Structures are given as C-alpha cells and as structure tokens.
C-alpha cells in the first residue's frame, strides 16, 4: 500500500522519473559491460591511436589505442561503486553520531557536535586530497576518505530529525508504556527519520562521484583501474587533438550526477509529508 503510494507520487514527477531511468541505465550498462564491450579498457593497441569515433569504435580511441567506450562502461563500475559505497560509509559513521546527539542531547550533544563542526570547517575536497595523498590511492581508500569527509552532513541531518521526532506523541506514548531508550531510538524514531536520510544519501552519491573525479583529475585516483575521473585525467593533454577522450567520460559524470539530483528531488517530493499533495 505504502510502496504503491510512493511509486504513484514519484512517477508523477517527470524529471525524477527521467533521472531514475538514466541512473538505472547507467547501472545496467556498467553491470553488463563485459557483454557489451569487446575490448579490455586497459588493453593498449585495441585500435590505432586517436581513432575518431566510428562504427568499430563508437567513442573513438585514446593516445594508447584504448577503446574509449570500454573505458566509459568499465569506468562506470568504479565511479558508481565509489559513489554508493562512500555514501554508505558516510551513513555508517554519521547516523550513529546523529542518533546519540539528537536523542540524548546535553553533554553528549555538545561533544559530538563540536567534533562534527570541526570536520565541517575543513574544506571537503582539500581534506580528501590530503588524506588520499597520505594513503596509497586505491578504490577502498578513496571510499573511506570520501565517507570520512561527508559524514558530518549526515550526522547533523539525523540529529535535527531526532530532536524534532523525540517530542512527538508516539514517542511519549512509548515512554509511557516503559519502552527502553534503545527501542525508542531504533524502533520508533529511526523509521520515521529514514526518508530524509535516503534523500541525503542519493545526493551524497553524486557528490562522491564528483569528488572522486576531481581527485583522479589531479592524479590522485587509483592507477590500477579505469574510472571516469581517471579518463579525464588521461585526456588533459589531448583536448584539442582528441576531444572525445574527455567528452564521453565527462558526459557520463554529468548524466550520473544530474540523475542522482533529480532522483533526490523526486524522493523528497514523494517522502516528505510537508510536500505531499493532499
């Protein structure tokens, strides 16, 4: 019932529906990349160097003769994986902080919020750049770094939701019947705080993809894999000679981030009770 109502509201938002279709298409293409691409994305000499887009190479080749289409398809696996896993890491760190801070308040809230504010005062990209440079650049190190620089947003969002919800009638009723703090925090409040967490998560996936692309663009990406950011980094020196090397991975990043933002807006319209149509 609730699922059908959500889908009905979400489907009425045409930009959100378009974003969901684009995002799902990117995920499917990345998943079935080995069945679509006939070339290894790292295989040099798959074609002649700087081959223009053609029937055999729809997106052309790069300076080493690597197929750009293969790079975009396989790069989607890495970029999307980093985006979703970074958002998950942010949630794993930020949600418990927000729960403790918002539910218990007082000294606990003061301590946790001072720590959160300290991380928020640091520029996210610069902090991610420093941490990635210190540790060996790899997919999982980048995921960890991105999760650690984005968790304060999740923590503050969850805190605000808990501070608002813990004063509601259903929470007071749970306290009256003797429910424990753990049960109230996890069984009563958390399900009601889930919609904004989901919306925030969808937006953080896009943000993480952009940050990863930025890190890769300045040479701090994982050199052992192909990602959209790595492809842009490799294309820097050949923008005039072979613009397709940058156009197609750049377009993939644009579509991924745009679709995630549209989906986030659609989720907000469908899940936010203040915006629901009466």
C-alpha positions in Angstrom: 0.0 0.0 0.0 2.6 2.5 1.1 5.0 1.3 -1.6 2.3 1.8 -4.3 1.5 5.2 -3.0 5.2 6.2 -3.0 5.6 4.9 -6.6 2.5 6.8 -7.6 3.8 10.1 -6.2 7.3 9.5 -7.6 6.1 8.7 -11.1 4.1 12.0 -11.2 7.5 13.8 -11.0 8.7 13.6 -14.6 12.2 15.0 -14.0 12.6 12.5 -11.2 11.3 9.6 -13.4 13.7 10.7 -16.1 16.6 10.7 -13.6 15.7 7.3 -12.3 15.6 5.9 -15.9 19.0 7.4 -16.7 20.6 6.2 -13.4 19.2 2.7 -13.9 20.5 2.7 -17.4 24.0 3.7 -16.3 24.0 1.0 -13.6 22.8 -1.7 -16.1 25.4 -0.6 -18.7 28.2 -0.8 -16.1 27.0 -4.2 -14.9 26.8 -5.8 -18.3 30.0 -4.0 -19.6 31.8 -7.3 -20.4 28.9 -8.4 -22.6 28.8 -5.0 -24.5 32.4 -4.2 -24.9 34.7 -6.4 -27.0 37.9 -4.7 -25.7 39.6 -4.6 -22.4 39.5 -1.0 -21.2 43.2 -1.2 -20.3 44.3 -3.0 -23.4 46.7 -0.9 -25.4 46.5 -1.1 -29.2 42.9 -2.2 -29.4 42.8 0.3 -32.3 45.0 2.9 -33.8 46.0 5.9 -31.6 43.5 8.7 -31.6 41.0 7.0 -33.8 37.9 9.2 -34.3 34.5 7.8 -33.3 33.4 5.2 -35.9 31.3 2.1 -36.2 34.1 -0.1 -34.8 35.0 2.4 -32.1 31.8 4.4 -31.3 33.6 6.7 -28.9 37.0 6.6 -30.6 40.3 5.6 -29.0 42.8 7.3 -26.8 46.5 8.1 -27.1 47.4 4.4 -26.5 44.8 3.0 -28.8 42.5 2.0 -25.9 38.8 1.9 -26.7 37.0 4.9 -25.0 33.6 3.1 -25.0 35.1 0.2 -23.0 36.7 2.8 -20.6 33.3 4.6 -20.1 31.4 1.3 -19.5 34.0 -0.2 -17.1 34.7 3.2 -15.6 31.0 3.4 -14.6 31.5 0.3 -12.4 34.3 2.1 -10.5 32.8 5.5 -10.3 29.3 4.3 -9.3 30.8 1.8 -6.8 32.8 4.6 -5.2 29.8 6.9 -5.1 27.4 4.4 -3.5 30.0 3.0 -1.1 31.2 6.4 0.0 27.5 7.4 0.8 27.1 4.2 2.7 30.3 4.9 4.7 29.0 8.4 5.4 25.8 6.9 6.7 27.6 4.3 8.9 29.6 7.0 10.6 27.0 9.9 10.5 23.8 8.1 11.6 25.1 6.8 15.0 26.6 10.2 15.8 23.3 12.0 14.8 21.2 9.4 16.8 23.3 9.8 20.0 23.5 13.6 19.7 19.8 14.2 18.9 18.3 11.7 21.2 20.3 12.2 24.4 21.2 15.9 24.0 23.0 17.7 26.8 26.8 17.0 27.2 26.7 14.1 24.6 25.2 16.5 22.1 27.8 19.2 22.8 30.8 16.9 22.5 29.6 15.2 19.3 28.6 18.5 17.6 31.9 20.1 18.4 33.6 17.2 16.7 31.2 17.4 13.8 31.7 21.1 13.4 35.5 20.7 13.4 35.3 18.4 10.4 32.8 20.7 8.7 35.2 23.7 9.0 37.7 21.8 6.9 37.2 22.1 3.1 36.0 18.7 1.9 38.0 18.5 -1.3 41.2 19.7 0.2 40.9 17.3 3.2 40.1 14.4 0.8 43.1 15.4 -1.4 45.5 15.4 1.6 44.2 12.2 3.0 44.3 10.4 -0.4 47.9 11.7 -0.9 48.9 10.4 2.5 47.5 6.9 2.0 48.1 4.9 -1.1 45.4 5.8 -3.7 43.1 2.9 -4.2 39.4 2.4 -4.6 38.7 1.5 -1.0 41.0 4.1 0.4 39.1 6.7 -1.7 35.8 5.3 -0.5 36.9 5.6 3.1 38.3 9.1 2.6 35.1 10.3 0.9 33.0 8.8 3.7 35.0 10.5 6.4 34.7 13.9 4.8 31.0 13.7 4.2 29.6 12.1 7.4 29.1 15.5 9.2 26.3 16.4 6.9 24.6 13.1 7.6 25.2 13.4 11.3 23.6 16.9 11.5 20.6 15.9 9.4 19.9 12.9 11.7 20.4 15.0 14.8 17.8 17.5 13.6 15.3 14.8 12.8 15.8 13.1 16.2 15.5 16.4 18.1 12.2 17.0 16.3 10.7 13.5 16.4 11.6 12.7 20.1 9.0 15.3 21.2 6.2 13.7 19.1 3.2 12.0 20.7 4.1 8.4 19.6 7.5 8.7 21.4 5.8 10.0 24.6 3.4 7.1 24.3 6.3 4.6 24.0 7.9 6.1 27.1 4.6 5.8 29.0 4.4 2.0 28.4 8.0 1.7 29.6 9.9 1.2 26.3 13.7 1.5 26.7 15.8 4.3 25.2 17.3 1.8 22.7 13.9 0.6 21.5 12.6 4.2 21.2 15.6 5.4 19.3 15.8 2.5 16.9 12.3 1.2 16.6 10.2 4.3 17.0 12.2 7.3 15.8 14.7 5.8 13.2 12.0 4.5 10.8 10.4 8.0 10.8 13.8 9.6 10.2 14.6 7.3 7.3 13.1 9.4 4.4 15.4 12.4 4.7 18.4 10.0 5.3 17.6 8.3 2.0 17.2 11.6 0.2 20.5 12.8 1.6 22.2 9.5 0.6 21.1 9.9 -3.0 22.6 13.4 -3.2 25.8 12.2 -1.5 26.4 9.5 -4.1 26.5 12.2 -6.8 28.8 14.4 -4.6 31.2 11.5 -4.0 31.3 10.8 -7.8 32.3 14.4 -8.4 34.9 14.4 -5.6 36.4 11.2 -7.0 36.5 12.6 -10.5 38.3 15.7 -9.1 40.8 13.6 -7.2 41.5 11.5 -10.2 41.8 14.6 -12.4 44.7 15.8 -10.4 46.4 12.4 -10.4 45.1 11.0 -7.0 42.9 8.3 -8.4 43.6 4.5 -8.3 46.0 4.0 -11.2 45.2 0.3 -11.5 41.6 0.7 -12.5 39.6 2.8 -15.0 37.2 5.4 -13.7 35.6 8.4 -15.4 37.9 10.7 -13.4 41.0 8.7 -14.5 39.8 9.0 -18.1 39.5 12.8 -17.8 43.0 12.9 -16.2 44.4 11.0 -19.2 42.6 13.3 -21.6 44.1 16.5 -20.3 47.0 16.7 -22.7 44.9 15.8 -25.8 41.9 18.0 -25.5 42.5 19.7 -28.9 43.8 16.6 -30.7 41.2 14.1 -29.4 38.4 15.9 -27.6 36.3 12.7 -27.5 38.6 11.4 -24.8 37.2 14.0 -22.4 33.7 14.5 -23.8 32.3 11.0 -23.2 33.6 10.3 -19.7 32.6 13.9 -18.8 29.1 13.3 -20.2 28.8 10.2 -18.2 29.7 12.1 -15.0 27.2 14.8 -15.9 24.4 12.3 -16.5 25.1 10.4 -13.3 25.2 13.4 -11.1 22.2 15.0 -12.8 20.1 11.8 -12.5 21.0 11.4 -8.8 20.0 15.0 -8.1 16.7 14.6 -10.0 16.1 11.3 -8.1 16.9 13.0 -4.8 14.3 15.8 -5.6 11.7 13.2 -6.5 12.3 11.2 -3.3 11.9 14.4 -1.4 8.6 15.1 -3.0 7.4 11.6 -2.5 8.6 11.0 1.0 8.4 14.5 2.6 5.0 14.8 4.2 5.1 18.6 4.1 5.3 18.5 0.3 2.8 15.7 -0.4 -0.3 16.6 -2.2 -3.4 16.5 -0.1 
